[in-house]
């Protein structure tokens, strides 16, 4: 008989796994059929595995599809949508979308009911259905800004990188204003996480799945779920066990329903146990359930589901049971064959079979894949990992508790390290697929084993898109754990490069900001000065690009301090130049010239003449914008001299042309003309036709101002001919 898990063993000893009941046959390949109603169950469904004996893949009867026992609740929810709200009754048009609440304990089928409702409503909301989970594994709330960014991505919109929670939430509401769409907000921890996401669009509908009420949100229509009624619960068991065993022992079936509290998730697990044992009776299932004792401290309402979970876990073969426990380490409960293989240290084939078996028993839910073109459909390459599964949130906590009981901390850390290492290698392969042929990254990707390679760039991009949220969660959880910081840094660095390769800096800016913040956290924790300076510089660049200039200044100053403390002259120079550039954007030309001057001193001390010439020009431009003509002329002439020493004729010509521009603005047109002719001569030596054409046109303007229109026409015609002969 199944037994309860042993008391927690000391960390230095491994607890022995529970015995496998001799009556349990080996797991086999499952046959796809509908999955009964359970919390967070997707529409794709499977049945328990067939017992040993019939050949693999043998056809079997397919149980009836459909949601069981929720017709009354479904009808009430549809009626609530049509019912007038408080604003309508008072004669005002509703300023916000209608909000429906489906409340109940995890495992009561609340998400399945929400999905069924959305399926029946899809025709009435042509702009689509958008889903988001507001809680992660273990019930940890997801920041509102992250939820809003994910929904904005699904809508084809973007939020500024690094913005706080309010800004992306506001952008989400604005994006939904003119739409007729549905939002499904699953696993909402409370009203404060829902309210910022509610669109100001009366034509939109928001369906919230939560355990409790949404206090503070007006005009919410709640639908509270309990257990299934007796007939629906028995029918759910019959889907797994077949009608014969239920018909011959209806009293035991009623007793099993009572032991499971009528909870769909518990009934699914109990039914899976029964279906895997074709010779067991419903009475045997009832006895087995009563033998399992969940922890005493568990609330009464959670005991039926925990009892069914322990029964299912104890009946698994030891290797599959261990994999189930290890899956609680996967963020955010999302796994495929690669993740399972790395966690358990098994082959991909074994891991894929075990995942399918767990899904057949109701312990995992298969995730529906987004439609893809044939060239990039899941399974088209070894690195894809095949079907994706999710460990339901109502089971994740129990699996994590068993993991701590059965596995030593060192084994848990080793499993996590294997998972991170596999993720890094998959990201390296994905990045290589996005690089040009012959590049070092592409060559490294081509040298990986087939199981880690993608067949095409499109397939790699599709993999990255489907697993993007899970990869970001993996990075966050790895950093928060703090035990594997070396692997964390490799994971983040590789993910940054992969996003840049496939999406570019602008499209990936939001994710890059979050990743650089994680790098900063690790660097501060480990006292890594160079990494801290680099992370601060990258964050400041993103702040500046998003228009948060003051935040960028603060980051650049912190980066400068960190770089100087670490003796990183490269980062120091970059920080100094960035400070100068930021003050230029603010129009503070004196401070801009001062910071550029400090950067110039550093470049000169390091003998970096090319950078010194560029900084002379930036200082000259800052002085020119401030109207300090002597200082501007001095810096541009220094830039021209430095370029001449370097043999950079084009750079010399441009700097000389800027000298002429300053002279013209200072009211010295004759000198400006002579200097422009000198710059034109240098540009001809550099064979830079675009620069030569621009100088010809500028000389023409100067000649017009000096009263020589004939010469001006000649230079203008020459410039226009150059532009015609050498278009950009």
C-alpha positions as CSV (number, residue, x, y, z in Angstrom):
1,X,0.0,0.0,0.0
2,X,1.2,3.6,-0.5
3,X,2.8,5.1,2.4
4,X,3.3,8.6,3.7
5,X,6.8,10.2,3.1
6,X,9.3,9.7,6.0
7,X,10.2,12.5,8.3
8,X,12.9,14.8,7.0
9,X,16.3,13.1,7.0
10,X,19.4,14.9,8.1
11,X,21.2,16.6,5.3
12,X,24.1,14.2,5.5
13,X,22.0,11.1,4.9
14,X,19.7,10.3,1.9
15,X,16.3,9.2,2.8
16,X,15.2,5.8,1.3
17,X,12.5,6.2,-1.3
18,X,9.2,4.6,-0.5
19,X,8.6,1.1,-1.8
20,X,6.6,0.6,-5.0
21,X,3.4,-1.4,-4.6
22,X,3.9,-4.8,-6.3
23,X,0.5,-4.4,-8.0
24,X,1.7,-1.4,-10.0
25,X,2.5,-2.4,-13.6
26,X,5.4,-0.6,-15.4
27,X,4.5,2.6,-17.1
28,X,4.0,2.5,-20.9
29,X,3.5,4.9,-23.7
30,X,0.2,6.9,-23.0
31,X,-2.6,7.1,-25.5
32,X,-3.9,10.7,-26.1
33,X,-7.4,11.3,-24.8
34,X,-9.2,14.1,-22.9
35,X,-7.9,15.2,-19.6
36,X,-10.5,15.7,-16.9
37,X,-11.2,19.0,-15.4
38,X,-8.5,20.2,-13.0
39,X,-6.9,23.4,-12.0
40,X,-4.7,24.9,-14.7
41,X,-5.3,21.9,-17.0
42,X,-4.8,22.9,-20.7
43,X,-7.2,21.8,-23.4
44,X,-4.9,19.1,-24.7
45,X,-5.6,16.0,-22.7
46,X,-4.2,12.5,-22.2
47,X,-5.2,9.2,-20.4
48,X,-3.2,7.1,-18.0
49,X,-0.7,4.7,-19.4
50,X,-1.9,1.3,-20.7
51,X,-0.8,-1.7,-18.6
52,X,2.0,-3.9,-19.7
53,X,0.8,-6.5,-22.2
54,X,-0.7,-4.8,-25.3
55,X,1.8,-3.5,-27.8
56,X,2.9,0.1,-27.5
57,X,0.6,2.5,-29.3
58,X,-2.3,0.1,-29.3
59,X,-5.5,1.8,-29.9
60,X,-7.9,2.2,-27.0
61,X,-11.3,3.6,-26.4
62,X,-11.4,7.4,-26.2
63,X,-13.5,8.8,-23.3
64,X,-15.9,11.6,-24.0
65,X,-14.6,15.1,-24.1
66,X,-15.9,18.1,-22.3
67,X,-16.0,19.9,-19.0
68,X,-17.8,18.0,-16.3
69,X,-20.2,19.4,-13.7
70,X,-19.7,23.1,-14.3
71,X,-22.6,23.9,-16.6
72,X,-24.4,25.9,-13.9
73,X,-21.3,28.0,-13.2
74,X,-20.6,28.5,-16.8
75,X,-24.2,29.7,-17.5
76,X,-24.0,32.1,-14.5
77,X,-20.7,33.6,-15.8
78,X,-22.1,34.2,-19.3
79,X,-25.2,35.8,-17.7
80,X,-22.9,38.1,-15.7
81,X,-21.3,39.4,-18.9
82,X,-24.6,40.5,-20.3
83,X,-25.9,41.9,-17.0
84,X,-25.8,45.7,-16.6
85,X,-23.1,47.1,-14.4
86,X,-23.4,49.6,-11.6
87,X,-22.3,52.5,-13.9
88,X,-24.9,51.5,-16.6
89,X,-27.7,51.4,-14.0
90,X,-26.7,54.9,-12.8
91,X,-26.8,56.3,-16.3
92,X,-23.1,56.5,-16.9
93,X,-20.9,54.6,-19.4
94,X,-18.6,52.2,-17.7
95,X,-15.0,53.6,-17.7
96,X,-13.4,50.2,-17.3
97,X,-13.8,46.6,-18.6
98,X,-16.1,44.1,-17.0
99,X,-14.3,41.9,-14.5
100,X,-15.4,38.3,-13.8
101,X,-13.8,36.4,-10.8
102,X,-13.5,32.6,-10.7
103,X,-12.5,31.9,-7.1
104,X,-11.6,28.6,-5.4
105,X,-8.8,26.6,-4.0
106,X,-6.0,25.4,-6.3
107,X,-7.1,22.1,-7.8
108,X,-10.8,22.9,-7.9
109,X,-10.9,23.3,-11.7
110,X,-11.0,27.1,-11.7
111,X,-8.6,27.6,-14.7
112,X,-10.3,24.8,-16.7
113,X,-13.6,26.6,-16.2
114,X,-12.1,29.9,-17.3
115,X,-10.6,28.4,-20.4
116,X,-14.0,26.8,-21.2
117,X,-15.7,30.2,-20.8
118,X,-13.1,31.8,-23.1
119,X,-13.6,29.1,-25.7
120,X,-17.4,29.9,-25.8
121,X,-16.7,33.7,-26.0
122,X,-14.0,33.8,-28.6
123,X,-16.3,34.8,-31.4
124,X,-17.5,37.8,-29.5
125,X,-14.0,39.3,-28.9
126,X,-12.3,39.6,-32.3
127,X,-9.1,41.1,-31.0
128,X,-8.1,37.9,-29.2
129,X,-7.6,36.4,-25.8
130,X,-4.4,37.2,-23.9
131,X,-3.2,35.2,-20.9
132,X,-0.9,35.9,-18.0
133,X,0.0,34.2,-14.7
134,X,0.2,36.6,-11.8
135,X,1.9,34.0,-9.4
136,X,5.0,31.9,-9.9
137,X,5.8,28.5,-8.4
138,X,5.0,28.4,-4.7
139,X,2.6,31.3,-5.0
140,X,5.3,34.0,-5.3
141,X,3.6,37.1,-6.9
142,X,5.0,38.1,-10.3
143,X,5.8,41.9,-10.4
144,X,3.1,43.8,-12.1
145,X,5.6,45.4,-14.5
146,X,6.7,42.0,-15.7
147,X,3.2,40.9,-16.3
148,X,2.4,44.0,-18.2
149,X,5.5,43.7,-20.4
150,X,4.6,40.1,-21.3
151,X,1.0,41.2,-22.3
152,X,2.4,44.1,-24.3
153,X,4.7,41.8,-26.2
154,X,1.7,39.6,-27.0
155,X,-0.1,42.7,-28.2
156,X,2.8,43.7,-30.4
157,X,3.6,46.8,-28.3
158,X,6.5,47.6,-26.1
159,X,7.3,49.3,-22.8
160,X,10.4,51.4,-22.1
161,X,13.2,49.3,-20.8
162,X,13.7,49.4,-17.1
163,X,10.5,51.3,-16.4
164,X,8.8,50.8,-13.1
165,X,5.5,48.8,-12.7
166,X,3.3,51.9,-13.3
167,X,4.7,52.8,-16.7
168,X,4.2,49.4,-18.5
169,X,0.8,48.9,-16.8
170,X,-0.2,52.3,-18.2
171,X,1.1,51.3,-21.6
172,X,-0.9,48.1,-21.5
173,X,-4.1,50.0,-20.6
174,X,-3.5,52.4,-23.5
175,X,-2.9,49.5,-25.9
176,X,-6.2,47.9,-25.0
177,X,-8.3,51.1,-25.2
178,X,-9.5,50.6,-28.8
179,X,-9.7,46.8,-28.7
180,X,-12.3,44.3,-28.0
181,X,-10.3,41.6,-26.3
182,X,-10.3,39.2,-23.3
183,X,-7.6,39.1,-20.5
184,X,-7.2,36.0,-18.5
185,X,-5.3,36.8,-15.3
186,X,-4.5,33.4,-13.7
187,X,-3.4,32.7,-10.1
188,X,-4.0,36.3,-9.0
189,X,-2.6,36.7,-5.4
190,X,-4.8,39.7,-4.7
191,X,-6.7,42.8,-5.9
192,X,-3.5,45.0,-5.8
193,X,-2.0,42.8,-8.6
194,X,-5.1,42.9,-10.7
195,X,-6.2,46.5,-10.5
196,X,-3.3,48.1,-12.4
197,X,-3.8,45.8,-15.3
198,X,-7.5,46.5,-15.8
199,X,-7.9,48.3,-19.2
200,X,-10.0,51.5,-19.5
201,X,-12.0,49.9,-22.2
202,X,-15.6,48.9,-21.6
203,X,-15.5,46.6,-24.6
204,X,-12.9,44.4,-23.0
205,X,-13.5,41.6,-20.6
206,X,-11.2,40.5,-17.8
207,X,-11.5,37.0,-16.3
208,X,-9.5,36.7,-13.0
209,X,-8.7,33.3,-11.4
210,X,-7.9,33.7,-7.7
211,X,-8.2,31.9,-4.4
212,X,-10.0,34.7,-2.7
213,X,-12.0,37.9,-3.3
214,X,-10.8,41.0,-5.1
215,X,-11.5,43.5,-2.4
216,X,-11.3,47.1,-3.6
217,X,-12.2,46.5,-7.3
218,X,-15.8,47.7,-7.9
219,X,-18.5,45.7,-9.7
220,X,-16.6,42.4,-9.7
221,X,-18.9,39.4,-10.6
222,X,-17.6,36.4,-8.4
223,X,-18.1,32.8,-9.2
224,X,-16.9,30.6,-6.3
225,X,-16.1,27.0,-7.0
226,X,-16.2,24.1,-4.6
227,X,-16.0,20.4,-5.3
228,X,-17.8,18.7,-8.1
229,X,-21.2,17.3,-7.5
230,X,-21.4,13.6,-6.9
231,X,-22.5,12.6,-10.4
232,X,-19.8,14.7,-12.2
233,X,-17.1,13.4,-9.8
234,X,-18.1,9.8,-10.4
235,X,-18.1,10.5,-14.1
236,X,-14.6,11.9,-13.8
237,X,-13.4,8.6,-12.2
238,X,-15.2,6.6,-14.9
239,X,-13.1,8.4,-17.6
240,X,-10.0,6.8,-16.1
241,X,-11.2,3.5,-14.7
242,X,-13.9,2.8,-17.2
243,X,-17.6,2.4,-16.5
244,X,-17.6,-1.3,-15.4
245,X,-15.6,-0.9,-12.2
246,X,-17.7,2.1,-11.2
247,X,-21.0,0.4,-12.0
248,X,-20.2,-2.8,-10.0
249,X,-19.2,-0.8,-6.9
250,X,-21.0,2.6,-6.8
251,X,-20.6,2.9,-3.0
252,X,-16.9,2.7,-3.2
253,X,-16.9,5.3,-6.0
254,X,-18.9,7.6,-3.8
255,X,-16.4,7.0,-1.0
256,X,-13.5,7.9,-3.2
257,X,-15.2,11.1,-4.2
258,X,-15.7,11.9,-0.6
259,X,-12.0,11.1,0.2
260,X,-11.0,13.5,-2.6
261,X,-13.4,16.2,-1.4
262,X,-14.9,16.3,-4.9
263,X,-11.7,18.2,-6.1
264,X,-11.1,17.6,-9.8
265,X,-7.3,17.6,-9.4
266,X,-7.4,15.0,-6.6
267,X,-9.9,12.9,-8.6
268,X,-7.6,13.0,-11.7
269,X,-4.6,11.7,-9.6
270,X,-6.8,9.0,-7.9
271,X,-8.2,8.0,-11.3
272,X,-4.7,7.8,-12.8
273,X,-3.7,5.4,-10.0
274,X,-6.7,3.3,-10.7
275,X,-6.3,3.3,-14.5
276,X,-2.7,2.1,-14.2
277,X,-4.0,-1.0,-12.3
278,X,-6.7,-2.6,-14.4
279,X,-7.1,-5.5,-11.9
280,X,-7.6,-3.1,-8.9
281,X,-11.1,-2.3,-7.8
282,X,-12.5,1.0,-6.7
283,X,-12.5,-0.4,-3.2
284,X,-8.8,-0.9,-3.4
285,X,-8.4,2.8,-4.4
286,X,-10.6,3.9,-1.5
287,X,-8.4,1.8,0.9
288,X,-5.2,3.1,-0.5
289,X,-6.4,6.7,-0.1
290,X,-7.3,6.1,3.5
291,X,-3.9,4.7,4.2
292,X,-2.1,7.8,3.2
293,X,-1.9,10.5,5.9
294,X,-0.9,14.0,4.8
295,X,1.0,16.3,7.1
296,X,-0.9,17.2,10.2
297,X,-0.2,20.9,9.8
298,X,-1.9,21.0,6.4
299,X,-5.2,22.9,6.3
300,X,-8.2,20.7,6.1
301,X,-9.2,21.9,2.6
302,X,-5.8,21.0,1.2
303,X,-5.6,17.5,2.6
304,X,-7.6,15.6,-0.1
305,X,-5.3,16.9,-2.9
306,X,-2.2,16.2,-0.9
307,X,-3.4,12.7,-0.1
308,X,-4.0,11.9,-3.7
309,X,-0.7,13.4,-4.7
310,X,1.2,11.3,-2.1
311,X,-0.7,8.2,-3.3
312,X,0.3,8.8,-6.9
313,X,3.9,9.7,-6.0
314,X,4.4,6.6,-3.8
315,X,3.2,4.3,-6.6
316,X,5.7,5.6,-9.1
317,X,8.9,3.7,-10.0
318,X,11.7,5.2,-8.0
319,X,13.4,6.9,-11.0
320,X,10.2,8.5,-12.2
321,X,9.2,9.6,-8.6
322,X,12.6,11.2,-8.3
323,X,12.2,13.0,-11.5
324,X,8.8,14.3,-10.4
325,X,10.4,15.8,-7.3
326,X,13.2,17.3,-9.2
327,X,10.8,19.0,-11.6
328,X,9.9,21.4,-8.8
329,X,13.3,23.0,-9.5
330,X,12.4,24.0,-13.1
331,X,11.3,27.6,-13.5
332,X,8.4,28.4,-13.7
333,X,7.4,24.7,-13.5
334,X,7.8,24.5,-17.3
335,X,9.8,21.4,-18.5
336,X,10.7,19.5,-21.6
337,X,12.9,16.6,-22.3
338,X,16.1,18.6,-22.1
339,X,15.2,20.1,-18.7
340,X,14.1,16.7,-17.3
341,X,17.2,15.0,-18.7
342,X,19.5,17.5,-17.1
343,X,17.8,17.4,-13.7
344,X,17.7,13.6,-13.5
345,X,21.0,12.9,-15.3
346,X,19.3,10.6,-17.8
347,X,19.1,10.3,-21.5
348,X,16.8,12.5,-23.6
349,X,14.7,9.5,-24.6
350,X,14.2,8.3,-21.1
351,X,13.4,11.8,-19.9
352,X,10.8,12.3,-22.6
353,X,9.1,8.9,-21.9
354,X,9.0,9.7,-18.1
355,X,7.4,13.1,-18.8
356,X,4.8,11.5,-21.0
357,X,4.1,9.0,-18.3
358,X,3.7,11.6,-15.6
359,X,1.4,13.6,-17.9
360,X,-0.7,10.5,-18.4
361,X,-1.2,10.1,-14.7
362,X,-2.3,13.7,-14.3
363,X,0.9,14.8,-12.5
364,X,1.9,17.1,-15.4
365,X,-0.1,19.1,-17.9
366,X,1.0,19.3,-21.5
367,X,1.4,22.9,-22.8
368,X,-0.2,23.7,-26.1
369,X,2.3,24.9,-28.6
370,X,1.8,28.1,-30.6
371,X,1.1,27.5,-34.3
372,X,4.3,27.7,-36.3
373,X,5.2,27.3,-40.0
374,X,6.1,23.8,-41.0
375,X,9.8,24.7,-41.1
376,X,9.9,25.6,-37.4
377,X,7.3,23.4,-35.9
378,X,8.2,21.9,-32.5
379,X,10.2,18.7,-32.9
380,X,11.8,19.8,-36.2
381,X,15.3,19.9,-34.5
382,X,17.1,18.1,-31.8
383,X,17.4,21.2,-29.5
384,X,13.6,21.8,-29.5
385,X,13.1,19.3,-26.7
386,X,9.7,18.1,-27.9
387,X,6.5,18.6,-26.0
388,X,6.5,21.0,-23.1
389,X,4.8,20.2,-19.8
390,X,4.0,22.2,-16.7
391,X,4.0,21.0,-13.1
392,X,0.7,22.4,-11.9
393,X,0.9,25.0,-9.2
394,X,-1.4,23.0,-6.9
395,X,1.2,20.2,-6.9
396,X,4.5,22.2,-7.1
397,X,4.6,22.9,-3.3
398,X,4.1,19.3,-2.4
399,X,6.7,18.1,-4.9
400,X,9.2,20.7,-3.5
401,X,8.5,19.5,0.1
402,X,9.2,15.9,-1.0
403,X,12.4,16.9,-2.7
404,X,13.8,18.3,0.5
405,X,12.8,15.1,2.3
406,X,14.2,12.6,-0.1
407,X,17.2,14.4,-1.6
408,X,20.4,15.7,0.1
409,X,21.2,19.4,-0.4
410,X,24.3,18.5,-2.4
411,X,22.2,16.4,-4.9
412,X,19.7,19.2,-5.3
413,X,22.5,21.7,-6.0
414,X,24.0,19.2,-8.5
415,X,20.7,18.8,-10.3
416,X,20.2,22.6,-10.5
417,X,23.8,23.0,-11.9
418,X,23.1,20.4,-14.6
419,X,19.9,22.2,-15.5
420,X,21.7,25.5,-15.8
421,X,24.6,24.1,-17.8
422,X,22.2,22.4,-20.2
423,X,20.3,25.7,-20.6
424,X,23.6,27.6,-21.3
425,X,24.5,25.1,-24.1
426,X,21.1,25.4,-25.6
427,X,21.4,29.2,-25.6
428,X,24.8,28.9,-27.2
429,X,23.3,26.8,-30.0
430,X,20.4,29.2,-30.4
431,X,22.8,32.2,-30.6
432,X,25.0,30.5,-33.1
433,X,22.0,29.8,-35.3
434,X,21.3,33.5,-35.4
435,X,24.9,34.5,-36.4
436,X,26.3,34.6,-40.0
437,X,27.8,31.4,-41.4
438,X,31.5,31.2,-40.6
439,X,31.3,33.3,-37.5
440,X,33.0,31.8,-34.3
441,X,29.6,31.5,-32.5
442,X,28.1,29.7,-35.5
443,X,31.1,27.3,-35.7
444,X,30.8,26.5,-32.0
445,X,27.0,25.8,-32.4
446,X,27.7,23.5,-35.3
447,X,30.2,21.5,-33.2
448,X,27.6,20.7,-30.6
449,X,25.9,17.3,-30.5
450,X,22.8,16.9,-32.7
451,X,20.5,16.9,-29.7
452,X,21.6,20.5,-28.9
453,X,21.5,21.9,-32.5
454,X,18.7,23.8,-34.3
455,X,18.0,23.0,-37.9
456,X,17.6,26.7,-38.9
457,X,17.6,30.2,-37.7
458,X,13.8,30.3,-37.8
459,X,13.6,27.2,-35.6
460,X,16.0,28.7,-33.1
461,X,14.1,32.0,-33.0
462,X,10.8,30.1,-32.4
463,X,12.4,28.1,-29.6
464,X,13.7,31.4,-28.0
465,X,10.2,33.0,-28.3
466,X,8.4,30.1,-26.7
467,X,10.9,29.7,-23.8
468,X,11.7,33.4,-23.3
469,X,9.7,33.8,-20.1
470,X,11.0,30.5,-18.7
471,X,14.6,31.5,-19.5
472,X,14.2,34.9,-17.7
473,X,12.7,33.1,-14.7
474,X,15.6,30.7,-14.7
475,X,18.1,33.6,-14.5
476,X,16.1,35.3,-11.7
477,X,15.8,32.1,-9.6
478,X,19.4,31.2,-10.1
479,X,20.6,34.6,-8.9
480,X,18.2,34.6,-6.0
481,X,19.5,31.2,-4.9
482,X,23.0,32.5,-4.8
483,X,24.8,29.1,-4.7
484,X,25.9,28.9,-8.3
485,X,26.9,32.4,-9.2
486,X,29.5,31.3,-11.8
487,X,26.9,29.4,-13.7
488,X,24.4,32.3,-13.2
489,X,26.8,34.8,-14.8
490,X,27.4,32.4,-17.8
491,X,23.6,31.9,-18.2
492,X,22.9,35.7,-18.1
493,X,25.8,36.6,-20.5
494,X,24.7,33.9,-23.0
495,X,21.1,34.9,-22.8
496,X,22.0,38.6,-23.4
497,X,24.1,37.6,-26.5
498,X,21.3,35.3,-27.8
499,X,18.6,38.0,-27.5
500,X,20.9,40.5,-29.2
501,X,21.6,38.0,-32.1
502,X,17.9,37.2,-32.7
503,X,16.1,40.4,-31.8
504,X,18.5,43.3,-31.7
505,X,19.1,45.8,-28.9
506,X,15.9,47.8,-29.3
507,X,13.4,44.9,-29.3
508,X,15.2,43.1,-26.5
509,X,15.8,46.3,-24.4
510,X,13.3,45.4,-21.7
511,X,14.7,41.9,-21.1
512,X,18.3,43.2,-21.3
513,X,17.6,45.7,-18.6
514,X,16.3,43.0,-16.2
515,X,19.3,40.8,-17.0
516,X,21.8,43.6,-16.4
517,X,20.1,44.2,-13.0
518,X,20.7,40.5,-12.2
519,X,24.4,40.8,-13.1
520,X,24.6,43.9,-10.9
521,X,23.1,41.9,-8.0
522,X,25.6,39.1,-8.4
523,X,28.5,41.5,-8.8
524,X,27.6,43.4,-5.6
525,X,27.1,40.1,-3.7
526,X,30.5,38.7,-4.8
527,X,32.4,42.0,-4.7
528,X,33.2,41.8,-8.5
529,X,34.2,45.4,-9.3
530,X,34.6,45.0,-13.1
531,X,31.3,43.2,-13.5
532,X,29.6,45.8,-11.3
533,X,30.9,48.7,-13.4
534,X,29.9,47.0,-16.7
535,X,26.4,46.3,-15.4
536,X,26.0,49.9,-14.3
537,X,27.2,51.2,-17.6
538,X,24.8,49.0,-19.5
539,X,21.9,50.0,-17.3
540,X,22.7,53.6,-17.6
541,X,22.8,53.3,-21.4
542,X,19.3,51.8,-21.4
543,X,18.1,54.5,-19.0
544,X,19.4,57.2,-21.3
545,X,17.8,55.5,-24.3
546,X,14.5,55.5,-22.5
547,X,14.7,59.2,-21.7
548,X,15.5,58.8,-17.9
549,X,18.4,61.1,-18.0
550,X,18.8,61.7,-14.3
551,X,18.7,58.0,-13.6
552,X,21.4,57.5,-16.3
553,X,23.6,60.2,-14.7
554,X,23.4,58.4,-11.3
555,X,24.2,55.1,-12.9
556,X,27.2,56.5,-14.8
557,X,28.6,58.1,-11.7
558,X,28.3,54.8,-9.8
559,X,29.9,53.0,-12.7
560,X,32.8,55.5,-12.7
561,X,33.4,54.9,-9.0
562,X,33.2,51.1,-9.4
563,X,35.5,51.1,-12.4
564,X,38.1,53.3,-10.6
565,X,38.0,51.0,-7.5
566,X,38.5,47.9,-9.7
567,X,41.3,49.6,-11.7
568,X,39.4,49.1,-14.9
569,X,40.6,51.9,-17.2
570,X,38.4,50.9,-20.1
571,X,35.2,51.1,-18.1
572,X,36.5,54.4,-16.5
573,X,37.0,55.9,-19.9
574,X,33.6,54.8,-21.1
575,X,31.9,56.2,-17.9
576,X,33.7,59.6,-18.4
577,X,32.6,59.8,-22.0
578,X,29.1,58.8,-21.2
579,X,28.8,61.4,-18.5
580,X,29.9,64.0,-21.1
581,X,27.4,62.8,-23.6
582,X,24.6,62.8,-21.0
583,X,25.3,66.4,-20.0
584,X,25.3,67.3,-23.8
585,X,21.8,65.9,-24.1
586,X,20.8,68.1,-21.1
587,X,22.4,71.2,-22.8
588,X,24.9,71.7,-20.0
589,X,27.8,72.3,-22.3
590,X,30.3,73.4,-19.7
591,X,29.9,70.2,-17.7
592,X,29.9,68.1,-20.9
593,X,33.3,69.7,-22.0
594,X,34.6,69.1,-18.5
595,X,33.8,65.3,-18.5
596,X,35.1,64.9,-22.0
597,X,38.3,66.6,-20.9
598,X,38.8,64.1,-18.1
599,X,38.2,61.3,-20.6
600,X,40.7,62.9,-23.0
601,X,43.4,63.0,-20.2
602,X,42.9,59.3,-19.7
603,X,43.1,58.5,-23.4
604,X,46.3,60.6,-23.8
605,X,47.9,58.8,-20.8
606,X,47.2,55.5,-22.5
607,X,48.5,56.6,-25.8
608,X,45.1,56.1,-27.5
609,X,45.5,58.8,-30.2
610,X,42.4,57.8,-32.3
611,X,40.1,58.2,-29.3
612,X,41.9,61.4,-28.3
613,X,41.2,62.9,-31.7
614,X,37.5,62.0,-31.3
615,X,37.4,63.5,-27.8
616,X,39.0,66.7,-29.0
617,X,36.2,67.0,-31.5
618,X,33.5,66.4,-28.8
619,X,35.0,69.1,-26.6
620,X,35.2,71.5,-29.5
621,X,31.5,70.8,-30.3
622,X,30.5,71.5,-26.7
623,X,32.4,74.8,-26.6
624,X,30.9,75.7,-30.0
625,X,27.4,75.1,-28.8
626,X,28.2,77.3,-25.8
627,X,29.5,80.1,-28.0
628,X,33.1,79.9,-26.7
629,X,34.8,80.3,-30.1
630,X,38.5,80.4,-29.1
631,X,38.2,77.2,-27.1
632,X,36.2,75.5,-29.9
633,X,38.8,76.4,-32.5
634,X,41.6,75.2,-30.2
635,X,40.0,71.7,-29.8
636,X,39.1,71.2,-33.5
637,X,42.6,72.2,-34.6
638,X,44.0,69.7,-32.1
639,X,41.7,67.1,-33.5
640,X,42.9,67.8,-37.0
641,X,46.6,67.6,-35.9
642,X,46.1,64.3,-34.2
643,X,44.3,62.9,-37.2
644,X,47.1,64.0,-39.5
645,X,49.7,62.3,-37.3
646,X,47.6,59.1,-37.5
647,X,47.4,59.4,-41.3
648,X,43.6,59.7,-41.1
649,X,43.0,62.1,-44.0
650,X,39.3,61.8,-43.8
651,X,39.3,62.6,-40.1
652,X,41.7,65.5,-40.7
653,X,39.4,66.9,-43.4
654,X,36.3,66.7,-41.2
655,X,38.1,68.4,-38.2
656,X,39.4,71.1,-40.5
657,X,35.9,71.6,-41.9
658,X,34.6,72.1,-38.3
659,X,37.3,74.7,-37.8
660,X,35.9,76.5,-40.8
661,X,32.3,76.2,-39.4
662,X,33.4,77.7,-36.1
663,X,35.2,80.6,-37.9
664,X,32.0,81.3,-39.9
665,X,29.8,81.3,-36.8
666,X,32.3,83.6,-35.1
667,X,31.9,86.2,-37.9
668,X,35.1,85.5,-39.8
669,X,33.9,84.4,-43.3
670,X,37.1,85.0,-45.2
671,X,39.1,82.7,-42.8
672,X,36.3,80.2,-43.0
673,X,36.6,80.1,-46.8
674,X,40.4,79.6,-46.7
675,X,40.0,76.8,-44.1
676,X,37.2,75.2,-46.1
677,X,39.4,75.1,-49.2
678,X,42.2,73.5,-47.2
679,X,39.7,70.9,-45.9
680,X,38.5,70.3,-49.5
681,X,42.1,69.6,-50.6
682,X,42.6,67.1,-47.8
683,X,39.2,65.4,-48.6
684,X,40.4,64.9,-52.2
685,X,43.5,63.1,-50.9
686,X,41.3,60.9,-48.7
687,X,39.1,60.0,-51.7
688,X,36.0,60.6,-49.7
689,X,33.4,61.8,-52.3
690,X,30.6,62.4,-49.8
691,X,32.8,64.6,-47.7
692,X,34.1,66.4,-50.8
693,X,30.6,67.1,-52.0
694,X,29.5,68.5,-48.7
695,X,32.6,70.8,-48.6
696,X,31.9,72.0,-52.2
697,X,28.3,73.0,-51.2
698,X,29.5,74.8,-48.0
699,X,32.2,76.7,-50.0
700,X,29.4,77.8,-52.4
701,X,27.4,79.1,-49.5
702,X,30.4,81.1,-48.2
703,X,31.1,82.5,-51.6
704,X,27.5,83.7,-51.9
705,X,27.8,85.4,-48.6
706,X,31.0,87.1,-49.7
707,X,29.4,88.4,-52.9
708,X,31.0,86.0,-55.5
709,X,28.0,84.3,-57.1
710,X,29.9,83.1,-60.2
711,X,32.4,81.1,-58.1
712,X,29.6,79.9,-55.9
713,X,27.8,78.5,-58.9
714,X,30.9,76.6,-60.0
715,X,31.4,75.0,-56.5
716,X,27.7,74.2,-56.1
717,X,27.6,72.5,-59.5
718,X,30.7,70.5,-58.6
719,X,29.1,69.4,-55.3
720,X,25.8,68.4,-56.9
721,X,27.6,66.4,-59.6
722,X,29.5,64.5,-57.0
723,X,26.3,63.7,-55.2
724,X,24.8,62.5,-58.4
725,X,27.8,60.4,-59.3
726,X,28.2,59.0,-55.8
727,X,24.8,58.7,-54.1
728,X,24.8,57.6,-50.5
